[in-house]
Amino acid sequence: MAGLAPNKAAQKPGGTATDTLPLWLRPLPLALLVAGLTVLRLLVAADAGLAEDEAYYRLWGLFPATGYYDHPPMVAWFAFLGQSLFGDTALGLRFMSVLSAAIGSAALWRTGQLLYGARVAGLAVLFLNASPLIGVGSLLATPDAPSVLFWGLAIWALAELTASENPWWWLAVGVFAGLGLNAKYSVLFLGAGIVLYLVFVPQARRWWGAWQLWAGGLLAALLVAPVVGWNAAHEWASFTKQFGRAVPEGWSSRYLPEFLGALIGLANPLVAVLAGIGVVRIVRAALRGEAAGGLLLWTSLPFLVYLLAHSLHSRVQGNWPAPLFPAIALAAALVAANPPPRPGTRFWQRFSAVAVVLGLAVSLVVYVHAVAPLTGAFARKDPTHQTRGWNEIGSALKTLASEQGAAWIATNAYSLNAQLSWQLDKEMPVEQVDQRIRYAMRPDPDAGTLAQPALFVAEERRDPGLERLSARFAEVERVAVLTRSSRGTPIENLIVYRVAEPLAGGPLDPVYPLP
């Protein structure tokens, strides 16, 4: 099928005539569009409240380390770089995530141009940025941003390898794969995909004998070695948490429709239609041994199979498939650039245009809602509810702490702890009293502060109650119920206790976990 073999002509001056492209698919207009979206995202990122996990990763960025309980350290280093530039602010926390989307778009364009030509490359960039997961998710400081970036850069390096047949690109593949493993452990599936690429793509089999392939693998291993070292020093905590999720405790199809629905919705339903047709073309090309189709299929297949298998025993979070979205965008672009004969070229051109406009419009509405909520009526059903009402809670707790003579804030949930730290830790310590492995990167507050009275704050659904708190403190008194709200609509209640005189073991002793 035309357009599915590596685009040799695109590698030569004049091989792809950009003057035959529509204006909106030419490199300069595309670059201006991505730059404009990047500026808009930065403006929103600077003004929108933090989601729970973002507030948690903020603490990581303030204390960069080689490993953490929940994930490898790249999100912390991204946060640290942004905070070094813009301070301990929302913009500083999110800067590198937003920048990653722009860099990833450039890498995707180059990948598409190398494999299929400039038309497919331009459409792929549009489709990627029109997917809600990338358009909205790129605002957030999460491990997905560096994971998608380095996975995409590894695919770009493989595309350069495929087009140039220069084995030195294996070193770049190794570096990007290793950096990706420092973002999320799921990048291991990319490594498995590269092995399949080397086995099943005839053009790639020659590389088994190239020392650069093995050197690239060694580079990846060296880059991830500090993460292994951190785990070894902390009872393999991060490995146990993340790889434990892969162990099934029974099989059921209940989560499969949810996974597929989320994948289609977050990719943009119209883009998903195009991508579905494109995947069929890519599979056929790969089975014929074509390098371009094989590169996309085999590097994506292991992770996709894992996600499908996981959905048969547990819930797949909507953000997990994010590294596959550049390949999804390329699959959709293949069809938009070379549409099926029915119902006609004009139909598919309009369909593609609507897909892009719809995706960008949805992202724009979310941007506005993130900064200035359009309504609070949806309460916890609003995906942005995590960011709402924390300024008021912080002010109320400052007043309570002064009234109650409290020197610090205690919590029993990492998400609540992170949000209260964002509001208060410049004025008083905020500490989660259990699961202390989450805070191994920073020292505990001094013992003198912890010996003073504190306000213990808990979400109503996680309220430990007087009895459990009395196992940790000699004095426990419930003093307030604070309601977090959005535009007058209650979201959740926070129960506040005054606690004093820590018992044996101290208030941070994990021997006494709280719910």
C-alpha distance (Angstrom), angle and dihedral (degrees) to the residues before:
residue distance angle dihedral
M1 . . .
A2 3.78 . .
G3 3.76 116.4 .
L4 3.80 97.8 23.1
A5 3.79 100.1 95.6
P6 3.82 120.7 81.1
N7 3.78 108.7 -75.1
K8 3.80 100.8 -116.2
A9 3.80 92.4 167.0
A10 3.78 91.6 57.4
Q11 3.80 89.8 63.0
K12 3.80 93.3 64.0
P13 3.79 129.4 68.3
G14 3.77 106.2 -95.6
G15 3.80 92.3 13.2
T16 3.80 90.6 113.9
A17 3.77 112.9 32.4
T18 3.80 105.0 -143.1
D19 3.80 90.3 -172.1
T20 3.82 87.6 70.6
L21 3.79 90.8 58.0
P22 3.79 122.8 94.1
L23 3.79 110.9 -100.6
W24 3.81 92.7 -110.4
L25 3.83 91.5 57.2
R26 3.79 96.6 51.7
P27 3.80 118.0 107.7
L28 3.81 98.5 -112.2
P29 3.83 97.3 50.7
L30 3.82 89.6 44.1
A31 3.80 90.9 50.6
L32 3.81 90.5 49.4
L33 3.81 90.8 49.5
V34 3.80 92.5 50.6
A35 3.80 90.4 45.3
G36 3.80 90.4 50.8
L37 3.80 91.8 49.0
T38 3.80 89.4 48.2
V39 3.81 92.5 53.4
L40 3.81 90.7 47.1
R41 3.80 91.3 49.3
L42 3.79 91.4 49.5
L43 3.80 90.8 52.4
V44 3.80 90.9 50.9
A45 3.80 92.2 42.8
A46 3.79 90.3 55.0
D47 3.81 94.0 52.9
A48 3.81 108.0 32.7
G49 3.79 121.7 93.1
L50 3.79 120.1 -107.0
A51 3.79 123.3 -96.9
E52 3.80 115.9 -130.6
D53 3.80 96.9 -100.5
E54 3.79 91.5 44.2
A55 3.79 90.6 55.5
Y56 3.81 87.8 49.9
Y57 3.81 93.0 50.7
R58 3.80 88.4 48.7
L59 3.81 87.1 68.5
W60 3.80 89.2 51.6
G61 3.79 91.3 53.3
L62 3.78 90.9 52.6
F63 3.82 89.0 54.9
P64 3.84 107.9 32.6
A65 3.80 114.0 -162.9
T66 3.80 139.4 161.0
G67 3.79 94.0 -102.2
Y68 3.78 146.1 8.5
Y69 3.78 136.8 -162.2
D70 3.80 97.0 -106.0
H71 3.82 105.7 34.1
P72 3.78 144.9 -6.2
P73 3.81 113.9 -77.4
M74 3.82 106.4 -101.6
V75 3.81 95.2 99.3
A76 3.81 87.7 54.4
W77 3.79 92.0 51.1
F78 3.79 90.6 47.7
A79 3.81 88.8 51.7
F80 3.81 91.3 45.8
L81 3.81 91.9 52.9
G82 3.79 92.1 49.9
Q83 3.80 93.1 44.2
S84 3.80 89.4 50.4
L85 3.81 88.6 57.1
F86 3.80 102.2 37.4
G87 3.80 105.3 17.6
D88 3.79 129.4 -121.6
T89 3.79 92.6 -32.9
A90 3.79 137.2 120.2
L91 3.81 89.5 -104.3
G92 3.79 91.5 51.0
L93 3.78 91.6 50.2
R94 3.81 94.4 48.5
F95 3.79 103.0 33.0
M96 3.79 97.6 96.8
S97 3.80 92.8 45.3
V98 3.80 91.4 55.4
L99 3.79 91.0 44.5
S100 3.81 89.6 50.8
A101 3.80 91.1 61.9
A102 3.80 90.4 54.8
I103 3.81 93.5 47.3
G104 3.80 90.2 45.0
S105 3.82 90.5 52.7
A106 3.81 90.3 53.5
A107 3.81 91.1 48.4
L108 3.80 90.7 48.4
W109 3.79 91.5 51.2
R110 3.79 91.2 52.4
T111 3.82 91.7 46.1
G112 3.79 92.1 50.9
Q113 3.79 92.5 44.5
L114 3.80 91.9 52.1
L115 3.79 95.5 46.4
Y116 3.81 104.0 33.9
G117 3.80 112.2 2.8
A118 3.78 138.9 -96.1
R119 3.81 97.0 -64.5
V120 3.80 93.2 57.6
A121 3.82 90.3 42.0
G122 3.79 93.2 54.3
L123 3.78 94.3 45.9
A124 3.79 91.1 48.4
V125 3.82 91.2 55.6
L126 3.80 90.4 50.6
F127 3.80 93.3 47.7
L128 3.80 92.7 47.1
N129 3.79 92.7 53.0
A130 3.81 90.7 43.3
S131 3.80 91.7 59.0
P132 3.82 111.2 99.3
L133 3.81 92.2 -138.4
I134 3.80 91.9 59.9
G135 3.80 98.3 29.4
V136 3.80 93.4 51.7
G137 3.80 100.8 19.8
S138 3.80 92.0 58.0
L139 3.82 87.8 70.0
L140 3.79 91.6 63.7
A141 3.79 128.5 84.4
T142 3.81 99.5 -132.1
P143 3.83 135.5 130.8
D144 3.81 88.7 -102.1
A145 3.81 92.9 74.6
P146 3.83 96.2 61.8
S147 3.81 90.7 35.1
V148 3.82 92.7 56.8
L149 3.80 91.2 41.7
F150 3.80 97.7 52.7
W151 3.82 94.0 38.8
G152 3.81 87.9 53.1
L153 3.80 92.3 46.3
A154 3.82 90.2 51.5
I155 3.83 89.7 52.8
W156 3.80 89.3 48.3
A157 3.81 90.4 52.6
L158 3.81 89.5 50.0
A159 3.80 89.5 50.5
E160 3.81 89.4 52.4
L161 3.80 88.1 49.4
T162 3.80 91.6 49.7
A163 3.79 93.1 48.5
S164 3.81 99.4 41.1
E165 3.82 101.3 28.8
N166 3.81 86.5 -141.9
P167 3.84 108.4 147.7
W168 3.80 92.9 -154.2
W169 3.81 87.9 79.7
W170 3.82 87.1 74.7
L171 3.79 88.0 74.3
A172 3.80 90.1 57.6
V173 3.80 90.2 47.2
G174 3.80 89.5 53.7
V175 3.80 93.7 48.4
F176 3.80 93.5 49.1
A177 3.80 93.0 44.7
G178 3.80 90.6 49.8
L179 3.79 92.2 49.0
G180 3.80 88.7 47.6
L181 3.80 90.3 54.5
N182 3.79 86.5 54.9
A183 3.81 86.6 59.0
K184 3.82 103.7 44.9
Y185 3.78 133.2 -9.0
S186 3.81 89.4 -131.7
V187 3.82 87.3 80.3
L188 3.82 84.3 80.6
F189 3.79 85.0 80.6
L190 3.79 88.9 61.1
G191 3.79 87.8 57.6
A192 3.80 89.7 52.6
G193 3.79 88.9 48.6
I194 3.80 92.0 52.5
V195 3.81 89.0 54.3
L196 3.82 89.6 52.4
Y197 3.81 89.0 48.5
L198 3.79 89.8 53.8
V199 3.81 91.7 48.3
F200 3.79 102.6 42.5
V201 3.82 105.3 32.1
P202 3.82 108.2 78.9
Q203 3.81 93.0 -153.8
A204 3.82 90.6 54.6
R205 3.81 99.3 50.2
R206 3.79 92.1 83.6
W207 3.80 89.7 69.6
W208 3.80 93.8 72.4
G209 3.79 86.5 81.3
A210 3.82 96.0 47.4
W211 3.79 115.0 101.8
Q212 3.82 89.3 -149.8
L213 3.83 89.6 67.9
W214 3.79 91.2 57.5
A215 3.80 92.2 41.5
G216 3.79 88.7 53.9
G217 3.79 90.1 52.5
L218 3.81 89.6 49.8
L219 3.81 90.7 51.1
A220 3.81 90.1 52.7
A221 3.80 90.7 50.0
L222 3.80 92.7 48.5
L223 3.79 91.8 50.1
V224 3.80 92.6 52.7
A225 3.84 94.8 41.8
P226 3.84 94.0 91.8
V227 3.81 89.4 56.6
V228 3.79 89.8 52.7
G229 3.78 89.1 48.0
W230 3.81 92.2 52.3
N231 3.79 90.7 50.8
A232 3.79 91.5 48.9
A233 3.79 89.2 53.6
H234 3.82 93.2 47.7
E235 3.82 102.7 46.8
W236 3.82 92.5 -92.8
A237 3.80 88.2 -71.4
S238 3.80 99.1 158.6
F239 3.80 94.9 42.6
T240 3.80 91.1 48.5
K241 3.80 93.0 49.9
Q242 3.80 97.4 47.1
F243 3.79 103.0 34.3
G244 3.80 90.2 43.7
R245 3.79 87.7 68.9
A246 3.79 90.3 66.0
V247 3.81 93.6 62.0
P248 3.83 109.4 96.7
E249 3.77 119.7 -136.6
G250 3.79 94.2 -169.2
W251 3.78 137.2 -27.9
S252 3.78 129.7 -99.8
S253 3.79 137.7 153.2
R254 3.82 93.6 -141.2
Y255 3.81 94.3 102.6
L256 3.81 98.1 43.2
P257 3.84 97.0 81.4
E258 3.81 89.3 46.5
F259 3.80 91.2 52.3
L260 3.80 94.2 47.7
G261 3.79 92.4 44.1
A262 3.80 92.4 50.6
L263 3.80 91.5 46.8
I264 3.80 91.9 52.1
G265 3.79 93.9 43.4
L266 3.78 96.5 46.5
A267 3.80 92.1 45.7
N268 3.84 88.7 51.0
P269 3.84 113.2 -98.2
L270 3.81 93.4 -117.5
V271 3.79 92.5 48.6
A272 3.81 87.6 47.9
V273 3.82 90.5 57.8
L274 3.80 90.6 54.6
A275 3.79 91.7 42.8
G276 3.80 91.9 52.4
I277 3.80 90.6 57.7
G278 3.78 90.3 42.6
V279 3.80 93.2 52.9
V280 3.81 89.5 56.9
R281 3.80 89.4 53.6
I282 3.80 92.3 47.0
V283 3.81 92.5 49.9
R284 3.80 91.5 50.6
A285 3.80 91.3 48.5
A286 3.81 91.9 47.7
L287 3.80 92.2 50.2
R288 3.80 88.1 53.3
G289 3.79 87.8 56.3
E290 3.82 97.0 -109.5
A291 3.78 110.8 158.5
A292 3.82 99.5 -139.3
G293 3.78 95.0 51.2
G294 3.78 91.2 41.0
L295 3.79 91.9 51.9
L296 3.81 92.4 54.8
L297 3.80 97.1 39.3
W298 3.78 102.1 44.7
T299 3.81 96.5 42.0
S300 3.83 90.8 51.0
L301 3.79 101.0 38.4
P302 3.85 101.8 77.0
F303 3.80 93.4 52.8
L304 3.80 92.9 44.4
V305 3.81 91.3 50.0
Y306 3.79 90.3 49.5
L307 3.81 92.4 50.4
L308 3.80 91.1 49.5
A309 3.80 90.8 48.9
H310 3.80 91.5 47.0
S311 3.81 90.6 52.1
L312 3.81 88.0 59.4
H313 3.80 92.3 64.8
S314 3.81 107.2 19.0
R315 3.78 144.4 10.6
V316 3.80 118.7 -74.3
Q317 3.79 109.9 -144.8
G318 3.79 113.1 -126.9
N319 3.80 94.0 -118.6
W320 3.81 96.4 52.9
P321 3.85 97.1 86.1
A322 3.83 91.4 51.5
P323 3.86 95.3 113.2
L324 3.81 88.6 60.7
F325 3.80 93.9 57.7
P326 3.83 96.9 87.7
A327 3.82 88.5 55.2
I328 3.82 89.6 46.5
A329 3.81 89.3 52.0
L330 3.82 90.8 50.7
A331 3.80 91.2 49.0
A332 3.79 90.4 52.1
A333 3.80 91.9 45.8
L334 3.81 91.2 54.0
V335 3.79 89.7 60.8
A336 3.80 95.4 41.9
A337 3.81 90.2 51.4
N338 3.82 94.3 44.1
P339 3.82 104.3 25.3
P340 3.80 124.8 -167.4
P341 3.81 114.9 -97.4
R342 3.80 91.8 -112.2
P343 2.93 133.1 98.4
G344 3.79 83.7 4.4
T345 3.77 143.3 -95.2
R346 3.80 94.9 -87.1
F347 3.81 91.1 55.0
W348 3.79 92.9 52.6
Q349 3.81 92.0 45.9
R350 3.80 90.6 54.0
F351 3.80 90.8 42.8
S352 3.81 90.6 54.2
A353 3.80 92.8 46.4
V354 3.80 91.6 50.8
A355 3.82 89.8 48.6
V356 3.80 91.3 55.9
V357 3.80 95.5 43.1
L358 3.80 92.2 46.1
G359 3.81 93.2 49.4
L360 3.79 94.3 47.6
A361 3.81 91.0 45.5
V362 3.81 92.1 52.3
S363 3.80 90.2 50.3
L364 3.81 90.8 49.1
V365 3.82 91.8 52.6
V366 3.81 89.9 50.0
Y367 3.81 90.8 49.0
V368 3.81 91.0 53.8
H369 3.80 92.0 45.0
A370 3.81 91.5 49.0
V371 3.80 92.2 56.9
A372 3.82 101.2 31.9
P373 3.81 110.9 17.2
L374 3.78 112.0 -131.3
T375 3.80 90.9 -152.6
G376 3.78 139.7 -6.9
A377 3.79 94.6 -155.6
F378 3.81 95.1 104.7
A379 3.82 93.8 58.7
R380 3.84 109.5 177.6
K381 3.82 91.7 2.4
D382 3.79 88.2 67.8
P383 3.84 107.4 93.3
T384 3.80 89.1 -141.3
H385 3.81 94.0 54.2
Q386 3.82 90.7 105.3
T387 3.80 89.9 68.9
R388 3.82 97.4 50.1
G389 3.78 132.3 100.5
W390 3.79 100.4 2.2
N391 3.81 96.5 120.8
E392 3.80 89.8 59.9
I393 3.81 91.6 46.4
G394 3.79 90.7 50.3
S395 3.81 92.2 51.1
A396 3.81 91.8 48.0
L397 3.81 91.9 50.5
K398 3.82 91.9 49.8
T399 3.78 89.1 55.3
L400 3.81 92.7 45.7
A401 3.80 92.5 47.8
S402 3.79 90.3 53.7
E403 3.81 92.4 47.3
Q404 3.81 93.9 46.3
G405 3.80 97.1 41.3
A406 3.82 91.6 -119.5
A407 3.81 118.1 165.9
W408 3.81 98.1 -169.9
I409 3.81 144.5 12.9
A410 3.82 122.7 -114.8
T411 3.82 125.3 -162.4
N412 3.80 139.3 173.2
A413 3.83 102.9 -148.0
Y414 3.80 128.6 63.4
S415 3.81 94.1 -138.6
L416 3.80 94.3 52.1
N417 3.79 90.6 42.2
A418 3.80 90.3 53.6
Q419 3.79 94.7 49.5
L420 3.80 93.0 47.6
S421 3.81 90.1 46.6
W422 3.80 88.6 54.6
Q423 3.81 89.1 53.9
L424 3.79 102.5 36.0
D425 3.77 117.7 14.6
K426 3.81 93.2 94.8
E427 3.81 85.8 64.5
M428 3.81 105.5 31.7
P429 3.82 137.6 -0.6
V430 3.81 117.5 -87.2
E431 3.81 113.6 -161.3
Q432 3.79 136.1 176.3
V433 3.79 103.9 -136.6
D434 3.82 95.8 -150.5
Q435 3.84 135.3 38.5
R436 3.77 89.2 43.3
I437 3.81 91.1 171.7
R438 3.81 85.4 80.2
Y439 3.81 88.9 68.1
A440 3.79 100.7 41.8
M441 3.81 88.8 121.0
R442 3.81 93.9 68.9
P443 3.80 135.9 45.4
D444 3.79 121.8 -105.6
P445 3.81 117.7 -106.8
D446 3.77 114.9 -91.7
A447 3.79 116.3 -77.9
G448 3.78 92.0 -117.1
T449 3.78 92.3 62.0
L450 3.81 92.8 46.4
A451 3.82 90.3 51.6
Q452 3.81 90.4 61.3
P453 3.84 125.0 84.1
A454 3.80 116.9 -78.3
L455 3.78 140.4 -168.5
F456 3.79 109.6 -117.4
V457 3.83 109.0 -152.9
A458 3.81 123.3 -168.2
E459 3.79 135.7 169.9
E460 3.79 109.0 -110.8
R461 3.81 92.1 -115.9
R462 3.82 89.6 54.0
D463 3.80 98.4 39.6
P464 3.84 107.5 144.1
G465 3.80 92.7 -160.5
L466 3.78 131.1 -141.3
E467 3.81 95.1 -67.7
R468 3.79 96.8 57.4
L469 3.79 93.7 41.3
S470 3.79 89.6 50.9
A471 3.81 88.0 63.1
R472 3.82 87.7 63.7
F473 3.84 103.7 32.9
A474 3.81 132.9 36.6
E475 3.81 92.0 -145.5
V476 3.81 120.3 47.3
E477 3.79 125.6 165.2
R478 3.79 129.0 166.6
V479 3.81 105.6 -131.6
A480 3.82 109.3 167.3
V481 3.77 150.4 1.0
L482 3.81 113.3 -142.4
T483 3.78 121.2 -165.1
R484 3.77 119.6 -147.4
S485 3.78 110.0 -151.0
S486 3.79 144.3 172.3
R487 3.81 118.0 -139.8
G488 3.78 90.4 -23.5
T489 3.81 96.2 -47.4
P490 3.83 113.3 117.9
I491 3.81 115.1 -122.1
E492 3.78 103.1 176.3
N493 3.80 143.4 -25.3
L494 3.79 122.9 -116.9
I495 3.81 117.6 -153.7
V496 3.82 114.8 -145.1
Y497 3.81 125.2 -159.8
R498 3.77 130.5 -178.8
V499 3.81 107.4 -132.9
A500 3.80 128.6 -175.9
E501 3.81 143.2 165.8
P502 3.82 102.9 38.7
L503 3.80 113.3 -136.5
A504 3.81 127.1 -129.7
G505 3.78 112.6 -44.2
G506 3.79 93.9 30.2
P507 3.79 131.0 -105.9
L508 3.80 93.7 -71.7
D509 3.79 95.6 52.1
P510 3.84 106.0 129.8
V511 3.82 90.6 -156.1
Y512 3.80 86.4 87.1
P513 3.83 103.9 52.0
L514 3.77 117.4 -170.2
P515 3.82 124.0 -147.0
